[in-house]
Amino acid sequence: MTVTRFAPSPTGYLHVGNLRTALFNYLIARKASGQFILRLDDTDPERSKPEYADAIQEDLEWLGLTWDRVERQSDRLDRYAAAADDLRAKGRFYEAFETPVELDLKRKKQLNMGQPPVYDRAALGLSEEEKAALRAERGQGVWRFLLDRGRIEWADGILGDLSIDAASVSDPVLIRGDGQVLYTLASVVDDTEMGITHVVRGSDHVTNTATQIQIIAALGGRLPAFAHHSLLTGPQGEALSKRLGTLALRDLRENGVEPMALLSHMARIGSSQPVELAGSLEELAEGFDPGHFGSAPTKFDVEDLYPLTGRYLHTLPLSAVAADVAALGVPDDLADPFWTVARANITTRADLAGWWALFRDGATPLVADEDRAFVAEAFAMLPDLPYTADTWADWTGAVKQATGRKGKPLFMPLRKAVTGLERGPEMADVMPLLQKKPAL
């Protein structure tokens, strides 16, 4: 069975970059009728916050990305300790005591000599007495995984065949001096024990994947299929990281972006398929294939979400927005005709308020000086409320007869005077919704 996971750290709010990873893993699982696990990477007790964990789940629920179960890494520390003991017993785990300053000096020296800045494994030469002395002086050391210095190769689901020389990579630190288990170890243990079959994440994890492949093998686990999607940039190719604070999913929700608009966009940008508005997550899953995506950085422009949001709203029946319409105070008997008129003229649900205000309170007439006398004469001929679907045609017919105006010089000044707008819905549909008689 296909099993995927999304493993965010509850140290902040989800943003569009996180969503891409979550969505890809979700669609792969759902397309195969498999399982999708939400796994909270909360091994950092200082930075992980319950409110962020709650917010992550709220954002995923808003998008409809339902999970089959939740796992918390903070509940699995015993499993990571057991894995660490296993690696020690196999001679693949060793304690190192260099300070950050010492490591930095080593890297600078290697770079000056034209060598890759890779940890030199000096800790492997320490005697037990030397280790004890360093512990007494500096406290517990970090624990590094001993890599096999060969090539690490795998067939990536997006990037194709990859090969990384392990000699160009430092032995990764898996446990910090304070005992905190780091992502590289926790992720491997979880993926192995939870039967994860597919891992999709950003291309910034490629080196992590290389080292994790060796850790999985050392622990006797089964390799999942890896795929690394491109990273998002701004619309001009600029780094998105500086703007992620404004691209949190809760901010997009607050600004009126509809879930299906966002999901449809994120499921296609960076691929060979055009962005198309999907009607459901099932439809997205059916057509999803990681192999359609490229390796080049993917440009993301939040403004692209609003036309899709408008198109999505245009497809909705009244039942889908009934609560929004009712909250505006629209009478029940006008709810359906109001939504019929408004939905083709809005970008987000927030725009509904402006349309109801226009119908309820009347518009500020938009009248050119040369049309003022004409509009005044026409308004004098406008009957009292209530209006019907025939009111516009009957009224403009009478005005045409009285003034001799016809065509655009007849209809446009009256539209602008009634609605305050140069364009908009059919006036035959507008008139029955008016709650006040238009006046100059």
RARAQUI-V484140 format. One record per pair of residues at least 4 apart in sequence whose C-alpha atoms are under 7 Angstrom apart, sorted by sequence separation. I is the first residue (numbers start at 1). J is the second residue. If there is no record, write none. Layout:
i->I j->J
i->I j->J
This chain:
i->14 j->18
i->15 j->19
i->16 j->20
i->18 j->22
i->19 j->23
i->20 j->24
i->21 j->25
i->22 j->26
i->23 j->27
i->24 j->28
i->25 j->29
i->26 j->30
i->27 j->31
i->28 j->32
i->29 j->33
i->30 j->34
i->44 j->48
i->49 j->53
i->50 j->54
i->51 j->55
i->52 j->56
i->53 j->57
i->54 j->58
i->55 j->59
i->56 j->60
i->57 j->61
i->58 j->62
i->59 j->63
i->60 j->64
i->61 j->65
i->73 j->77
i->76 j->80
i->77 j->81
i->78 j->82
i->79 j->83
i->80 j->84
i->81 j->85
i->82 j->86
i->83 j->87
i->84 j->88
i->85 j->89
i->86 j->90
i->87 j->91
i->88 j->92
i->98 j->102
i->99 j->103
i->100 j->104
i->101 j->105
i->102 j->106
i->103 j->107
i->104 j->108
i->105 j->109
i->106 j->110
i->107 j->111
i->108 j->112
i->109 j->113
i->110 j->114
i->111 j->115
i->126 j->130
i->127 j->131
i->128 j->132
i->129 j->133
i->130 j->134
i->131 j->135
i->132 j->136
i->133 j->137
i->134 j->138
i->135 j->139
i->156 j->160
i->175 j->179
i->176 j->180
i->181 j->185
i->182 j->186
i->183 j->187
i->184 j->188
i->185 j->189
i->186 j->190
i->187 j->191
i->188 j->192
i->189 j->193
i->190 j->194
i->191 j->195
i->192 j->196
i->201 j->205
i->205 j->209
i->206 j->210
i->207 j->211
i->208 j->212
i->209 j->213
i->211 j->215
i->212 j->216
i->213 j->217
i->214 j->218
i->215 j->219
i->216 j->220
i->217 j->221
i->233 j->237
i->234 j->238
i->240 j->244
i->243 j->247
i->244 j->248
i->247 j->251
i->248 j->252
i->249 j->253
i->250 j->254
i->251 j->255
i->252 j->256
i->253 j->257
i->257 j->261
i->258 j->262
i->259 j->263
i->260 j->264
i->261 j->265
i->262 j->266
i->263 j->267
i->264 j->268
i->265 j->269
i->279 j->283
i->280 j->284
i->281 j->285
i->282 j->286
i->283 j->287
i->284 j->288
i->305 j->309
i->306 j->310
i->307 j->311
i->308 j->312
i->309 j->313
i->310 j->314
i->311 j->315
i->312 j->316
i->316 j->320
i->318 j->322
i->321 j->325
i->322 j->326
i->323 j->327
i->324 j->328
i->326 j->330
i->330 j->334
i->331 j->335
i->334 j->338
i->335 j->339
i->336 j->340
i->337 j->341
i->338 j->342
i->339 j->343
i->342 j->346
i->347 j->351
i->351 j->355
i->352 j->356
i->353 j->357
i->354 j->358
i->355 j->359
i->356 j->360
i->357 j->361
i->358 j->362
i->367 j->371
i->368 j->372
i->371 j->375
i->372 j->376
i->373 j->377
i->374 j->378
i->375 j->379
i->376 j->380
i->377 j->381
i->378 j->382
i->387 j->391
i->390 j->394
i->391 j->395
i->392 j->396
i->393 j->397
i->394 j->398
i->395 j->399
i->396 j->400
i->397 j->401
i->398 j->402
i->399 j->403
i->400 j->404
i->405 j->409
i->406 j->410
i->407 j->411
i->408 j->412
i->409 j->413
i->410 j->414
i->411 j->415
i->412 j->416
i->413 j->417
i->414 j->418
i->415 j->419
i->416 j->420
i->426 j->430
i->427 j->431
i->430 j->434
i->29 j->34
i->60 j->65
i->61 j->66
i->87 j->92
i->88 j->93
i->98 j->103
i->110 j->115
i->111 j->116
i->126 j->131
i->135 j->140
i->155 j->160
i->156 j->161
i->175 j->180
i->176 j->181
i->181 j->186
i->191 j->196
i->216 j->221
i->233 j->238
i->234 j->239
i->246 j->251
i->247 j->252
i->252 j->257
i->257 j->262
i->268 j->273
i->278 j->283
i->325 j->330
i->330 j->335
i->346 j->351
i->358 j->363
i->367 j->372
i->400 j->405
i->405 j->410
i->416 j->421
i->425 j->430
i->29 j->35
i->42 j->48
i->60 j->66
i->87 j->93
i->110 j->116
i->111 j->117
i->135 j->141
i->155 j->161
i->156 j->162
i->175 j->181
i->216 j->222
i->233 j->239
i->234 j->240
i->268 j->274
i->269 j->275
i->278 j->284
i->346 j->352
i->400 j->406
i->416 j->422
i->29 j->36
i->110 j->117
i->154 j->161
i->155 j->162
i->174 j->181
i->175 j->182
i->216 j->223
i->233 j->240
i->268 j->275
i->415 j->422
i->154 j->162
i->174 j->182
i->232 j->240
i->153 j->162
i->154 j->163
i->26 j->36
i->107 j->117
i->153 j->163
i->174 j->184
i->213 j->223
i->265 j->275
i->325 j->335
i->342 j->352
i->152 j->163
i->153 j->164
i->174 j->185
i->264 j->275
i->151 j->163
i->152 j->164
i->264 j->276
i->151 j->164
i->152 j->165
i->264 j->277
i->342 j->355
i->382 j->395
i->151 j->165
i->152 j->166
i->264 j->278
i->150 j->165
i->151 j->166
i->6 j->22
i->150 j->166
i->261 j->277
i->149 j->166
i->150 j->167
i->148 j->166
i->149 j->167
i->260 j->278
i->318 j->336
i->6 j->25
i->147 j->166
i->5 j->25
i->272 j->292
i->418 j->438
i->4 j->25
i->271 j->292
i->272 j->293
i->318 j->339
i->378 j->399
i->271 j->293
i->270 j->293
i->271 j->294
i->147 j->171
i->184 j->208
i->188 j->212
i->270 j->294
i->4 j->29
i->146 j->171
i->199 j->224
i->203 j->228
i->328 j->353
i->3 j->29
i->145 j->171
i->198 j->224
i->199 j->225
i->200 j->226
i->201 j->227
i->202 j->228
i->203 j->229
i->2 j->29
i->96 j->123
i->144 j->171
i->145 j->172
i->197 j->224
i->198 j->225
i->199 j->226
i->200 j->227
i->201 j->228
i->202 j->229
i->203 j->230
i->95 j->123
i->144 j->172
i->145 j->173
i->184 j->212
i->188 j->216
i->196 j->224
i->197 j->225
i->198 j->226
i->199 j->227
i->200 j->228
i->201 j->229
i->202 j->230
i->203 j->231
i->270 j->298
i->38 j->67
i->144 j->173
i->145 j->174
i->192 j->221
i->202 j->231
i->269 j->298
i->314 j->343
i->2 j->32
i->10 j->40
i->37 j->67
i->42 j->72
i->43 j->73
i->143 j->173
i->144 j->174
i->192 j->222
i->313 j->343
i->314 j->344
i->3 j->34
i->4 j->35
i->5 j->36
i->6 j->37
i->7 j->38
i->8 j->39
i->9 j->40
i->10 j->41
i->36 j->67
i->37 j->68
i->38 j->69
i->39 j->70
i->40 j->71
i->41 j->72
i->42 j->73
i->43 j->74
i->142 j->173
i->143 j->174
i->277 j->308
i->2 j->34
i->3 j->35
i->4 j->36
i->5 j->37
i->6 j->38
i->7 j->39
i->8 j->40
i->9 j->41
i->10 j->42
i->36 j->68
i->37 j->69
i->38 j->70
i->39 j->71
i->40 j->72
i->41 j->73
i->42 j->74
i->143 j->175
i->1 j->34
i->2 j->35
i->3 j->36
i->4 j->37
i->5 j->38
i->6 j->39
i->7 j->40
i->8 j->41
i->9 j->42
i->35 j->68
i->37 j->70
i->38 j->71
i->39 j->72
i->40 j->73
i->142 j->175
i->143 j->176
i->5 j->39
i->7 j->41
i->142 j->176
i->142 j->177
i->392 j->427
i->11 j->47
i->141 j->177
i->310 j->346
i->392 j->428
i->11 j->48
i->97 j->134
i->140 j->177
i->310 j->347
i->391 j->428
i->10 j->48
i->11 j->49
i->309 j->347
i->310 j->348
i->390 j->428
i->9 j->48
i->10 j->49
i->13 j->52
i->26 j->65
i->309 j->348
i->375 j->414
i->389 j->428
i->392 j->431
i->12 j->52
i->307 j->347
i->389 j->429
i->391 j->431
i->11 j->52
i->306 j->347
i->10 j->52
i->13 j->55
i->14 j->56
i->371 j->413
i->389 j->431
i->10 j->53
i->13 j->56
i->262 j->305
i->388 j->431
i->389 j->432
i->97 j->141
i->261 j->305
i->387 j->431
i->388 j->432
i->96 j->141
i->97 j->142
i->387 j->432
i->95 j->141
i->96 j->142
i->164 j->210
i->367 j->413
i->386 j->432
i->95 j->142
i->96 j->143
i->261 j->308
i->95 j->143
i->257 j->305
i->261 j->309
i->94 j->143
i->95 j->144
i->257 j->306
i->367 j->416
i->93 j->143
i->94 j->144
i->118 j->168
i->366 j->416
i->367 j->417
i->93 j->144
i->94 j->145
i->118 j->169
i->119 j->170
i->258 j->309
i->261 j->312
i->365 j->416
i->366 j->417
i->93 j->145
i->116 j->168
i->118 j->170
i->119 j->171
i->257 j->309
i->365 j->417
i->385 j->437
i->92 j->145
i->93 j->146
i->365 j->418
i->384 j->437
i->92 j->146
i->365 j->419
i->366 j->420
i->363 j->418
i->365 j->420
i->363 j->419
i->364 j->420
i->363 j->420
i->152 j->210
i->379 j->439
i->237 j->299
i->233 j->297
i->235 j->299
i->230 j->295
i->232 j->297
i->233 j->298
i->234 j->299
i->235 j->300
i->229 j->295
i->230 j->296
i->231 j->297
i->232 j->298
i->233 j->299
i->234 j->300
i->235 j->301
i->230 j->297
i->231 j->298
i->232 j->299
i->233 j->300
i->234 j->301
i->230 j->298
i->232 j->300
i->157 j->226
i->158 j->227
i->159 j->228
i->156 j->226
i->157 j->227
i->158 j->228
i->156 j->227
i->158 j->229
i->359 j->433
i->360 j->434
i->361 j->435
i->362 j->436
i->359 j->434
i->360 j->435
i->361 j->436
i->365 j->440
i->359 j->435
i->360 j->436
i->362 j->438
i->345 j->424
i->341 j->425
i->341 j->429
i->257 j->348
i->256 j->348
i->256 j->349
i->256 j->350
i->338 j->433
i->80 j->186
i->80 j->189
i->158 j->290
i->157 j->290
i->158 j->291
i->157 j->291
i->158 j->293
i->44 j->180
i->158 j->294
i->159 j->295
i->43 j->180
i->43 j->181
i->25 j->200
i->24 j->200
i->21 j->200
i->21 j->201
i->59 j->249
i->59 j->250
i->3 j->195
i->4 j->196
i->3 j->196
i->4 j->197
i->3 j->197
i->4 j->198
i->2 j->197
i->3 j->198
i->4 j->199
i->63 j->259
i->17 j->232
i->15 j->244
i->16 j->247
i->15 j->247
i->16 j->248
i->15 j->248
i->16 j->249
i->14 j->248
i->15 j->249
i->13 j->248
i->14 j->249
i->20 j->266
i->31 j->285
i->30 j->285
i->31 j->286
i->28 j->285
i->27 j->285
i->27 j->288
